[in-house]
Amino acid sequence: MKYDFDRIIDRTGTASYKWDQSEKLFGRPDIVPLWVADMDFEAPREVVEAVTRRAEQGIYGYTVRTQAYYDAITGWLSRRHHWQIKQEWITSSPGVVPALSLMVLAFTEPGDGIILQSPVYYPFYDVIRMNGRTVVNNPLLLKEGRYEMDYELLEKQAREGAKMLLLCSPHNPGGRVWTREELERVAEICNKYGVLVVADEIHQDLVFSGHKHTPYASLTEASAQNSVTCIAPSKTFNLAGLQSAIVVVPNADIRSKYNALLKTLSIHMEAYFGLTATETSYTHGDEWLDQLLVYLEGNLRALTEFAEKHLPGVKVMQPEGTYLVWMDCTAISDKPQQLKKLMFEEAGVAFSEGSVFGEQGAGYLRVNLACPRALLLEALEKFAEAARSFEPARASE
């Protein structure tokens, strides 16, 4: 391995959202945090060097997209996902979640119904409710340890007037990499009833062996014209703090209206360092990503084997993509507050508590695998030791 993913980097004292809020969020400073979805790995060396050179210029002015930036994005999507897009389809956002919120504002009205498929990444609820729209819940179906879509309910909700579907693809927290056939059924329904599909595909590059990500807009011309795709290098290369995401909009009318909203809010220029990091990672990041995926699969095996030996009754949903693992901990407790007490007070670890992803998530925990293996095993050992003596009845007193 050319890259050392086992190296532990001390991130404390760096204004880290993940590492510097433990006492504030969880009540103690010595938490091992494997919750929020950023990685504890250094970005590719080429990216670090390019951003450093950019910083050394010393003048951090307004920034516009370059041809190299466009070429890096189109080249990456062609090379890694066999999706041929036109340069003019590309616009941007400070992040994927802001892009989702902007789409809700631009293409729905207050009170409109917007479909999400729970359990799902919790900001999906926020961008609907906090914009005055209505959540239309289309719960995923748990079958033989993996999630599937409820197409019958989806068609009913589309027929009854839902305006938009927020599609999480690959799925967070369940780790599903939706097959082409599954997405085609979604497209058939949404195209038929005029439901705009806004696809959060931020985890598109983090797909394990034996699975393949299909960009929703690549299905057919009809699906391209009735969708918006939101991607970013942030999850793939650990660049979330650089505030740079890509919005791919084949439909010229949708793109024009979205760009007008960007201009209205004056967020239509690129982030100074984000542009450089995006261009560099999508141009030089293939080898780093290939080795990262091998390491993450090793972490997944380590977690699964640990759970089988030391966490009786806990069921690990095997992800097909993302670096997140959804664990059914109802054998320990199905009460969110009890699982929080176990993690934060007893074990000194922080995984993501499942009910924030929707009521189906009660009794589940989401574990972030994207860290050195020694750190992952340390957190699991702390959790297992605390779980052995944990008494839910006392925890609820």
JONORQUI-V610092 format. One record per residue. PSI is psi in whole degrees, 0 to 359 (none if undefined). D_FIRST is the distance of its C-alpha to the first C-alpha in Angstrom with 1 decimal. Layout:
<<PSI:D_FIRST> <PSI:D_FIRST>>
This chain:
<<125:0.0> <329:3.8> <140:5.5> <90:7.0> <354:9.0> <347:10.7> <128:12.6> <123:16.1> <125:18.1> <112:21.9> <1:23.3> <147:26.8> <18:29.5> <19:27.9> <36:30.3> <126:27.6> <326:29.2> <319:26.9> <339:27.1> <18:30.4> <13:32.8> <315:32.5> <320:36.0> <316:37.6> <325:36.1> <359:35.7> <1:38.2> <147:36.1> <346:33.7> <26:31.3> <141:29.9> <110:26.3> <110:25.9> <55:24.0> <279:26.5> <147:26.5> <69:23.8> <160:21.7> <156:18.1> <32:17.3> <145:14.2> <142:14.7> <164:15.2> <141:13.4> <325:14.2> <324:16.5> <315:18.4> <315:19.0> <321:20.2> <318:22.4> <323:24.0> <315:24.6> <321:26.4> <318:28.3> <324:29.4> <347:30.5> <330:33.1> <355:35.1> <116:37.0> <70:35.8> <182:38.2> <143:38.6> <136:35.9> <162:36.3> <141:34.0> <166:33.1> <324:32.7> <324:29.1> <311:28.6> <316:30.3> <323:28.5> <318:25.0> <310:26.2> <322:27.9> <318:25.1> <312:22.5> <326:25.0> <314:25.8> <317:22.3> <334:20.7> <3:24.0> <37:26.5> <115:28.9> <112:31.1> <159:32.7> <145:35.2> <322:34.7> <348:37.9> <345:36.6> <126:34.3> <195:35.5> <182:33.9> <157:34.2> <344:33.1> <168:31.1> <316:31.1> <315:33.5> <324:35.9> <320:35.8> <316:36.8> <319:39.6> <321:40.8> <319:40.9> <315:43.0> <319:45.3> <328:45.7> <8:46.3> <168:47.9> <158:51.0> <134:51.7> <343:52.2> <149:50.3> <133:48.2> <127:44.4> <136:42.5> <160:39.3> <98:37.7> <156:37.4> <141:35.6> <160:33.8> <121:32.2> <333:35.1> <342:35.6> <319:36.8> <319:39.9> <314:40.4> <341:40.4> <302:43.0> <319:45.2> <347:45.1> <9:46.1> <21:49.1> <177:48.0> <129:48.0> <126:45.2> <105:45.6> <125:43.5> <79:42.2> <141:40.5> <154:37.7> <127:38.7> <112:36.7> <117:36.8> <44:35.1> <13:32.5> <157:31.6> <143:33.3> <160:35.5> <149:37.7> <90:41.5> <326:42.8> <315:46.4> <322:46.4> <317:44.5> <321:47.2> <316:49.9> <323:48.4> <316:48.1> <327:51.6> <3:53.0> <8:51.8> <142:48.4> <336:47.3> <149:43.5> <125:40.5> <107:37.4> <124:34.7> <109:31.4> <110:29.0> <161:26.4> <133:28.4> <116:28.0> <1:28.4> <345:28.7> <9:25.4> <136:27.3> <102:26.2> <136:29.7> <163:30.4> <320:32.3> <320:35.3> <316:35.3> <326:35.1> <324:37.8> <322:40.1> <314:39.5> <320:40.3> <317:43.4> <311:44.8> <324:43.9> <322:45.2> <320:48.3> <5:49.3> <33:47.9> <117:45.3> <129:42.9> <120:39.2> <109:37.0> <117:33.4> <103:30.9> <36:27.7> <335:25.4> <17:22.9> <328:22.9> <347:19.3> <72:18.1> <132:19.0> <164:17.6> <140:17.6> <357:21.2> <159:22.5> <128:23.4> <133:24.7> <114:28.1> <130:29.4> <317:32.9> <349:34.6> <356:33.3> <303:35.4> <169:38.7> <323:40.7> <318:42.7> <327:39.6> <317:38.4> <344:41.9> <36:42.1> <163:38.8> <137:36.7> <127:32.9> <120:31.1> <172:27.4> <155:25.3> <0:21.9> <312:22.4> <317:20.9> <316:18.0> <11:16.9> <56:18.8> <23:21.7> <324:24.7> <353:26.6> <357:27.0> <59:29.5> <118:28.8> <164:29.1> <135:30.1> <120:33.1> <118:33.7> <96:37.4> <330:38.7> <118:42.3> <321:44.1> <317:46.5> <316:44.0> <318:41.9> <317:45.0> <321:46.1> <314:42.6> <326:42.4> <322:46.0> <320:44.9> <315:42.1> <321:44.7> <320:47.1> <359:44.7> <45:43.6> <34:39.9> <355:39.5> <162:37.7> <152:34.0> <135:32.2> <310:31.8> <332:28.1> <320:27.4> <314:28.2> <316:25.9> <320:22.9> <309:23.7> <315:24.1> <316:20.9> <320:18.6> <346:20.2> <323:20.0> <6:16.5> <2:14.6> <311:13.7> <318:10.0> <315:9.5> <317:11.6> <318:10.2> <325:6.9> <315:9.5> <322:11.6> <317:9.6> <317:9.4> <321:13.0> <324:14.1> <319:12.9> <321:15.0> <317:17.8> <318:18.0> <317:18.2> <315:20.9> <315:22.8> <322:22.9> <314:24.0> <319:26.7> <324:28.0> <323:28.5> <355:29.6> <72:30.9> <133:33.7> <341:35.0> <130:32.2> <124:31.0> <114:27.5> <121:27.7> <112:24.6> <146:23.3> <345:22.6> <181:21.1> <175:20.8> <32:19.0> <139:22.4> <129:24.0> <116:27.8> <128:29.2> <107:32.9> <21:34.2> <339:37.9> <336:38.2> <308:37.9> <147:39.9> <13:40.6> <119:41.9> <317:39.7> <326:41.4> <319:40.8> <325:37.1> <316:36.9> <317:38.9> <311:36.6> <302:33.4> <316:34.8> <319:37.5> <313:36.6> <330:32.8> <36:31.8> <159:29.2> <106:29.4> <172:28.3> <126:30.2> <134:33.6> <335:34.2> <341:37.8> <343:36.9> <0:35.4> <161:38.8> <334:41.2> <340:39.3> <356:36.5> <129:38.7> <358:37.3> <157:33.7> <143:30.8> <125:27.8> <132:24.6> <115:21.8> <348:18.4> <69:16.4> <164:16.0> <142:14.1> <324:14.8> <322:17.1> <319:19.1> <313:19.5> <325:20.7> <314:23.0> <317:24.6> <320:25.1> <319:26.6> <317:29.0> <315:30.0> <319:30.6> <317:32.6> <323:34.7> <328:35.2> <327:36.6> <9:39.5> <134:39.9> <100:43.3> <324:43.6> <316:47.3> <327:47.3> <336:44.7> <359:47.0> <none:50.0>>
